[in-house]
């Protein structure tokens, strides 16, 4: 069980996430929707502590994640894999090595890290990585450089890398925002397969309502940092969208909400907590 209790993040005078409380049972696939600037990405980044909360708590299976430090925090980030919009692959490395990077935190000490740099992964780890790639129809691309792949292929490599962490939870931050409709469908089917077959909890930020309705068990709609809806896909009707956002479904999907300028990691680090 993942629990968020009054989770808040402020950037100076701007409140990006405002007192969010949610309980997510193990094995659920949750779509977090909202127009640009609603606080979706900040919310996910607080769950794995890439962004520190200004207040509130994250608890997973009785452990207070917001109190973790050092190796315990690194272990949590292994249990809580993250998939990014821009894939975050090492483009000059081959696909197989990118997937094997998911094993890094399962190694301890300088020798293990040095071995990883020289690609001295075990036979069992290589077999595990190849199996993950085959699962997503990418085995034939294992020895290609990551930058030779399409966007959809790169995102599936990122999912395979996440699986190598053997996580309990996957956070997917706009995983299909930069993909064409066909590749978006393939990536969402891969995430749903991981959720259903492996029983891994998935929290996925999405812009498009129909995608969230089709793939997710539950939808959380955010606006200006707050949860405005939390329920089943069937309950998020066109009328409910208009009540929350004041726009039609088509307008929701295409018209960005006016917000403060995007925060770069460097600018975020300079702001007060």
C-alpha positions in Angstrom: 0.0 0.0 0.0 1.3 3.4 -1.0 -0.1 6.3 1.1 0.3 10.0 0.5 -0.6 12.2 3.5 -1.0 15.9 3.0 1.7 16.0 0.4 2.7 19.6 -0.5 5.4 21.2 -2.5 6.0 24.9 -2.8 8.4 26.7 -5.1 8.7 30.2 -3.6 5.2 31.7 -3.7 4.0 29.0 -6.1 2.3 25.9 -4.6 2.8 23.1 -7.2 1.1 20.4 -5.1 -1.3 21.3 -2.4 -2.1 18.9 0.4 -2.6 15.7 -1.7 -3.7 12.6 0.2 -4.2 9.3 -1.6 -4.1 5.6 -0.8 -3.0 3.3 -3.6 -3.4 -0.5 -3.0 -0.7 -2.8 -4.3 -1.2 -3.9 -7.9 -3.4 -1.0 -8.9 -2.8 1.0 -12.2 -3.6 4.6 -11.5 -3.8 7.3 -14.2 -3.0 10.8 -12.9 -4.5 13.4 -15.3 -4.5 17.2 -15.5 -3.6 19.9 -17.9 0.0 21.3 -18.0 1.0 22.7 -14.7 -1.5 20.7 -12.6 1.2 19.3 -10.4 1.3 15.8 -11.8 5.1 15.5 -12.4 5.9 17.2 -9.1 3.7 14.7 -7.3 5.4 11.7 -8.8 8.9 13.1 -8.2 8.0 13.5 -4.5 7.0 9.9 -4.3 10.5 8.7 -5.1 12.1 11.8 -3.5 13.6 13.3 -6.6 11.8 16.4 -5.3 11.5 16.9 -1.6 8.1 17.7 -0.1 7.6 21.0 1.7 5.3 19.1 4.0 3.4 15.9 4.3 4.4 12.2 4.2 4.9 9.3 1.8 4.4 5.9 3.4 4.9 2.5 1.6 4.0 -0.7 3.4 4.4 1.0 6.8 7.8 2.6 6.0 7.9 6.4 6.0 9.6 7.1 2.7 10.0 10.8 3.5 12.3 10.0 6.4 14.7 7.7 4.5 18.3 8.7 4.0 21.5 7.3 2.5 21.4 3.6 1.4 17.8 3.2 2.6 16.7 6.0 0.2 18.7 4.4 -2.6 17.0 1.1 -1.9 13.6 2.9 -2.1 14.5 4.3 -5.5 15.2 0.7 -6.6 11.8 -0.4 -5.3 10.2 2.6 -6.9 11.3 2.7 -10.6 10.7 5.8 -12.6 10.1 6.2 -16.4 10.5 9.6 -17.9 9.0 11.4 -20.9 12.4 11.7 -22.5 13.5 8.1 -21.9 16.8 9.0 -20.0 18.8 6.3 -21.8 22.6 6.6 -22.4 22.4 7.2 -26.1 25.9 6.1 -27.0 25.6 2.8 -25.1 24.0 -0.3 -26.6 20.4 -1.3 -25.7 21.4 -4.3 -23.5 23.8 -2.2 -21.4 21.1 0.5 -20.9 18.8 -2.3 -19.6 21.5 -3.7 -17.3 21.8 -0.2 -15.7 18.7 -1.2 -13.8 20.8 -3.6 -11.8 23.2 -0.9 -10.4 21.7 -0.6 -7.0 21.6 -4.3 -6.5 25.4 -4.1 -6.3 27.3 -2.9 -3.3 30.8 -1.4 -3.0 33.3 0.2 -5.3 34.3 -3.1 -7.0 30.8 -3.8 -8.1 30.5 -0.3 -9.6 33.8 -0.5 -11.4 32.8 -3.9 -12.8 29.6 -2.4 -14.1 31.6 0.3 -15.9 33.5 -2.4 -17.8 30.2 -4.2 -18.5 31.2 -7.1 -16.3 27.6 -8.1 -15.5 26.9 -11.7 -14.5 25.5 -14.2 -17.0 22.3 -14.4 -15.0 21.9 -10.6 -15.2 22.5 -10.6 -19.0 20.0 -13.4 -19.4 17.5 -11.4 -17.3 18.0 -8.3 -19.5 17.7 -10.2 -22.7 14.4 -11.8 -21.4 13.1 -8.3 -20.6 14.0 -7.1 -24.1 12.4 -10.1 -25.7 9.2 -9.5 -23.7 8.9 -6.1 -25.4 9.9 -7.3 -28.9 13.4 -5.7 -28.7 15.8 -8.7 -28.5 17.0 -8.1 -32.0 18.0 -4.6 -31.1 20.0 -5.6 -28.0 23.4 -4.7 -29.4 22.3 -1.5 -31.2 23.2 1.9 -29.8 20.2 3.4 -28.0 20.2 6.4 -30.3 19.4 4.3 -33.4 16.0 3.3 -32.0 12.6 5.0 -32.5 11.0 6.9 -29.6 8.6 4.1 -28.9 11.4 1.5 -28.9 13.5 3.7 -26.5 10.6 4.0 -24.1 10.1 0.2 -24.1 13.9 -0.1 -23.3 13.2 2.3 -20.4 10.4 0.0 -19.2 12.7 -3.1 -19.5 15.4 -1.2 -17.5 12.8 -0.5 -14.8 11.9 -4.1 -14.6 15.5 -5.0 -14.0 15.2 -3.1 -10.7 12.6 -5.7 -9.7 10.5 -2.8 -8.3 7.3 -2.8 -6.2 6.1 0.4 -7.9 6.6 2.1 -11.2 6.1 5.8 -11.7 5.6 6.8 -15.3 5.9 10.6 -15.9 4.2 11.4 -19.2 5.6 8.3 -20.9 3.8 8.8 -24.2 3.8 12.6 -24.5 6.5 12.6 -27.2 5.2 9.6 -29.1 2.9 9.1 -32.1 -0.4 7.4 -31.5 0.8 3.9 -32.6 3.9 4.0 -30.4 1.9 5.5 -27.6 -0.5 2.5 -27.7 2.4 0.0 -27.7 4.0 1.7 -24.7 0.8 1.8 -22.7 0.1 -1.8 -23.5 3.6 -2.6 -22.2 2.9 -0.8 -18.9 -0.5 -2.5 -18.5 1.2 -5.9 -19.1 3.7 -5.1 -16.4 0.9 -4.1 -14.0 -1.3 -7.2 -14.8 1.3 -9.9 -15.3 3.8 -8.9 -12.6 1.4 -7.3 -10.2 3.5 -4.1 -10.0 1.7 -0.9 -8.9 1.8 1.7 -11.7 1.2 5.5 -11.3 1.1 7.1 -14.7 0.8 10.8 -15.6 -1.2 11.3 -18.7 -2.7 14.2 -20.7 -5.3 12.3 -22.7 -8.5 11.2 -21.1 -9.3 8.3 -23.4 -5.9 6.8 -22.8 -6.4 7.0 -19.0 -9.9 5.5 -19.3 -8.8 2.6 -21.5 -5.7 1.5 -19.6 -6.1 2.5 -15.9 -8.1 1.0 -13.1 -8.5 4.3 -11.4 -8.1 8.0 -12.4 -7.0 10.9 -10.2 -7.6 14.3 -11.8 -5.6 17.2 -10.6 -5.9 21.0 -11.0 -3.7 23.6 -9.6 -2.0 21.1 -7.3 -5.1 19.6 -5.8 -7.0 16.4 -6.4 -10.4 17.3 -7.9 -11.5 13.7 -8.8 -10.6 10.3 -7.6 -12.6 7.3 -9.0 -13.2 4.8 -11.7 -12.8 5.6 -15.4 -16.5 5.3 -16.0 -17.3 7.9 -13.4 -15.1 10.5 -15.1 -17.8 11.6 -17.6 -17.7 14.5 -20.0 -19.9 16.5 -17.6 -17.5 15.9 -14.7 -14.6 17.1 -16.8 -16.5 20.3 -17.6 -17.3 20.7 -13.9 -13.7 20.4 -12.9 -11.9 22.2 -15.7 -14.6 24.3 -17.4 -13.7 22.8 -20.8 -14.9 20.0 -23.0 -13.0 16.7 -23.3 -11.5 17.8 -26.7 -10.4 21.2 -25.2 -8.9 19.4 -22.2 -6.7 17.3 -24.4 -5.5 20.1 -26.7 -5.5 23.4 -24.8 -2.7 23.8 -22.2 -3.5 25.5 -18.9 -1.6 28.7 -18.3 0.9 28.3 -15.4 4.2 29.5 -14.1 7.3 28.9 -16.2 8.7 25.3 -16.1 11.3 24.7 -13.4 14.7 23.3 -14.5 16.4 21.0 -11.9 19.0 23.8 -11.3 16.3 26.4 -10.7 14.3 24.0 -8.5 17.4 23.3 -6.3 17.8 27.0 -5.8 14.3 27.5 -4.5 13.3 27.2 -0.8 11.6 24.1 0.4 
